[in-house]
Amino acid sequence: MPTRTLLTSTSLADATLLTHTEQGRDRPLLVWAPGPGFRMVSSAVLGGGIGEREWVINAQVPPGYDRLDPVAHLRDLAAGAGLTGPGVGLMTAASVADRCHAEDGGVRAVVTAGIGVRGWAAAPGVGGVTVPRPGTINIIVSLPVPLTDAALVNAVATATEAKVQALVELGADASGTPTDAVCVAAPTPTGPGTGTGTSPHADADAEPFAGPRSLWGARLARAVHGATHAACAGQITA
C-alpha cells in the first residue's frame, strides 16, 4: 500500500510523490489532492468522464502490467493513500519519479512519459484492445478558472494537439502511444447555474472556450507542450 505522507494542496505544483508496492518492489505513486470544489474531465479508466473530483493519482506499474481489474487496483491505491470521495486514477509503466512540470499564465501541467511504443492514431489495420492498459504519456492539467462542459472537452483536444506538436518537434514520427491518458481540472463554477449549461443562466462565471487560440486554451497548450517536450526529450532514438 502507498506510504501515507500525503500533502493536500490546490496547486498541481505541490503534487506529492508517494510509493506503493507492486510485485515486491516499491514504485512511485503521484498524488494530487486539491479536495472539493473541482470539476475534471478525463479519459482515465477510474473517474473518467466529466464530474466533480477531489483527487488524481498517477501510479507507476511494472512493464507488461496484465491485471484485469485496473479500476479496483486504482481504488485500492487511492484508499491506501488516505484518499476518499470521487477521484481520477491513471497508470503508466513510465517513470513517475521523472515527471515534468510546466506553467503558463496560471495553467499548470505535469506529464509522465515513456514512448518506446508509439505510432500514429490513424494507422491502418490496428485496434481491438478491449482491456484498458496503463497509458505511457499521462497528462494532468490544472486551470485557475472554471470551464463549461464544452470547454472542458475542448481543453482535452487542445492538450492532445499540444502533445502531438511536442512529439513531432522532437522527431518522434508519432501522434502518441496507444494508451495515453489525460485529465484536466478546473474550479467548480460558483455563479448562477451549475457549469453544465442546464439553465438559461448556467455557466455565468465559467469560460466557454479552451481552444488553442482562446486565452486559457493557449496557456494550456503552452504548458502541456512544455511539459511533454521535457518529458519526452532524450527518449527519441534513431
C-alpha positions in Angstrom: 0.0 0.0 0.0 1.1 3.6 -0.5 3.2 5.4 2.1 1.0 7.9 3.8 2.7 11.2 3.7 0.0 12.9 1.8 0.1 16.7 1.4 -3.2 18.3 0.3 -2.9 21.3 -1.9 -5.0 23.0 -4.6 -1.8 23.6 -6.6 -0.7 20.9 -9.0 2.9 22.0 -8.4 2.6 20.5 -4.9 1.6 17.0 -6.1 3.1 14.5 -3.7 5.3 11.5 -4.7 4.4 8.5 -2.5 5.2 4.8 -3.0 3.3 1.6 -3.4 4.4 -1.9 -3.5 3.9 -3.9 -6.7 5.4 -7.3 -7.4 7.7 -7.0 -4.4 9.1 -3.6 -5.3 8.4 0.0 -4.2 7.1 2.0 -7.1 6.2 5.7 -7.3 2.6 7.0 -6.9 2.0 10.6 -7.8 -0.9 12.1 -5.8 -2.6 15.5 -6.3 -5.4 16.1 -3.8 -7.0 19.5 -4.3 -10.1 18.5 -2.4 -13.7 19.5 -3.1 -14.5 22.4 -5.5 -13.0 21.0 -8.7 -14.5 19.5 -11.8 -12.4 17.3 -14.0 -12.6 15.8 -17.4 -10.6 12.6 -18.0 -10.1 9.6 -20.3 -8.9 7.6 -17.3 -10.2 4.2 -16.5 -11.1 5.3 -13.0 -13.0 8.5 -12.7 -13.2 9.2 -16.4 -15.8 11.5 -18.0 -16.8 14.9 -16.6 -17.7 15.5 -13.0 -16.8 16.6 -9.5 -13.5 15.1 -8.5 -11.3 15.6 -5.4 -8.0 13.9 -6.3 -5.8 12.5 -9.1 -3.3 9.6 -8.8 -0.8 8.5 -11.4 0.5 5.1 -10.5 3.7 3.5 -11.9 3.2 -0.2 -12.6 5.6 -2.9 -13.9 6.2 -3.2 -17.7 3.8 -5.8 -19.1 1.1 -5.0 -16.5 -1.6 -7.5 -17.1 -4.1 -7.2 -14.2 -7.7 -7.4 -15.5 -9.0 -5.2 -12.6 -7.3 -1.8 -13.1 -10.3 0.1 -11.6 -10.2 -2.0 -8.4 -6.4 -1.7 -8.3 -6.5 2.1 -8.6 -9.2 2.3 -5.9 -7.1 0.3 -3.6 -4.1 2.5 -4.2 -6.2 5.6 -3.6 -7.6 4.2 -0.3 -4.1 3.3 0.8 -3.0 6.9 0.3 -5.9 8.1 2.5 -8.0 9.5 -0.3 -11.7 9.5 -0.1 -14.5 10.7 -2.3 -14.5 10.7 -6.1 -11.2 10.9 -8.0 -9.3 10.1 -11.1 -6.8 7.2 -11.4 -4.1 6.9 -14.1 -1.5 4.2 -14.7 1.8 4.1 -16.5 4.8 1.9 -16.9 6.9 5.0 -17.5 8.9 6.6 -14.7 6.6 8.6 -12.5 9.5 10.0 -10.5 10.8 11.6 -13.7 7.6 13.7 -14.1 8.0 17.1 -15.8 6.2 20.3 -14.9 5.4 23.4 -16.9 3.4 26.5 -16.2 1.9 29.3 -18.3 -0.2 32.1 -17.1 -1.6 30.2 -14.1 -2.2 26.9 -16.0 0.0 24.0 -14.8 0.8 20.7 -16.4 2.6 17.6 -15.3 3.5 14.9 -17.7 4.9 11.4 -17.3 6.1 9.7 -20.5 7.6 6.6 -21.9 7.4 6.5 -25.7 9.1 3.2 -26.6 5.8 2.0 -28.1 4.4 4.8 -30.2 2.7 5.5 -33.6 0.1 7.5 -35.5 -3.5 7.4 -34.4 -4.8 6.7 -37.9 -2.5 3.7 -38.6 -4.3 1.2 -40.8 -5.3 -2.3 -39.6 -4.9 -1.9 -35.9 -7.3 -1.8 -33.0 -9.3 -4.2 -30.9 -7.8 -3.7 -27.4 -10.6 -4.4 -25.0 -8.9 -4.2 -21.6 -7.6 -0.8 -20.7 -3.9 -0.7 -20.2 -1.7 1.8 -18.5 -1.0 4.9 -20.6 2.5 5.9 -21.4 2.0 9.6 -21.9 -0.1 10.8 -19.0 -1.1 14.4 -18.9 -2.6 16.2 -15.9 -3.5 19.9 -16.2 -5.0 22.4 -13.8 -6.6 25.7 -14.6 -7.4 28.5 -12.2 -10.7 29.4 -13.8 -14.0 27.4 -14.2 -14.8 25.9 -17.6 -18.1 24.9 -19.1 -18.6 21.2 -20.1 -17.9 22.1 -23.7 -14.7 24.0 -22.7 -13.5 21.0 -20.7 -13.9 18.8 -23.7 -12.2 21.5 -25.8 -9.3 21.5 -23.3 -8.7 17.8 -23.8 -8.5 18.4 -27.5 -6.1 21.3 -27.0 -3.9 19.3 -24.7 -3.7 16.5 -27.2 -2.8 18.8 -30.0 0.0 20.3 -27.9 1.3 16.8 -27.0 1.4 15.9 -30.7 3.2 19.1 -31.5 5.9 18.3 -29.0 6.3 14.8 -30.3 6.7 16.0 -33.9 9.1 18.7 -32.9 11.2 16.0 -31.2 11.2 13.8 -34.3 9.1 11.1 -32.8 7.2 10.4 -36.1 4.1 9.6 -34.0 1.0 11.2 -32.5 1.3 9.4 -29.2 1.3 5.9 -27.7 -1.7 3.5 -27.9 -2.7 4.1 -24.3 -2.1 7.8 -23.5 -4.4 9.4 -20.9 -5.3 12.9 -19.9 -7.0 14.7 -17.0 -8.0 18.4 -17.0 -9.1 20.0 -13.7 -10.8 23.4 -13.2 -12.6 25.0 -10.3 -16.3 24.4 -10.0 -18.4 27.4 -11.2 -19.8 29.3 -8.3 -22.2 31.7 -10.2 -25.7 31.0 -11.3 -26.2 27.6 -12.8 -24.1 24.5 -12.4 -21.5 25.0 -15.1 -23.2 22.3 -17.2 -25.3 24.5 -19.4 -28.6 23.2 -18.0 -30.3 26.6 -17.2 -30.6 29.9 -19.1 -28.1 31.5 -16.6 -25.7 28.5 -16.3 -22.0 28.9 -16.8 -22.2 32.7 -16.0 -18.7 32.6 -14.4 -17.3 29.7 -16.5 -15.0 30.2 -19.5 -16.8 28.9 -22.6 -13.7 28.3 -24.8 -10.5 26.3 -24.3 -9.3 26.0 -27.9 -5.7 26.8 -28.7 -6.5 30.4 -29.7 -8.6 31.3 -26.7 -6.9 32.9 -23.7 -6.9 29.9 -21.4 -6.6 27.3 -24.2 -3.4 29.0 -25.4 -2.0 28.9 -21.9 -3.0 25.3 -21.5 -1.4 24.4 -24.9 1.9 26.0 -24.0 2.0 24.4 -20.5 1.3 20.9 -21.9 3.7 21.4 -24.8 6.5 22.4 -22.5 5.9 19.5 -20.0 5.5 16.9 -22.8 8.6 18.2 -24.6 10.7 18.0 -21.4 9.3 14.5 -20.5 10.0 13.0 -24.0 13.3 14.7 -24.8 16.1 12.2 -24.8 13.8 9.3 -25.5 14.0 9.6 -29.3 16.5 7.2 -30.8 17.4 6.9 -34.5 
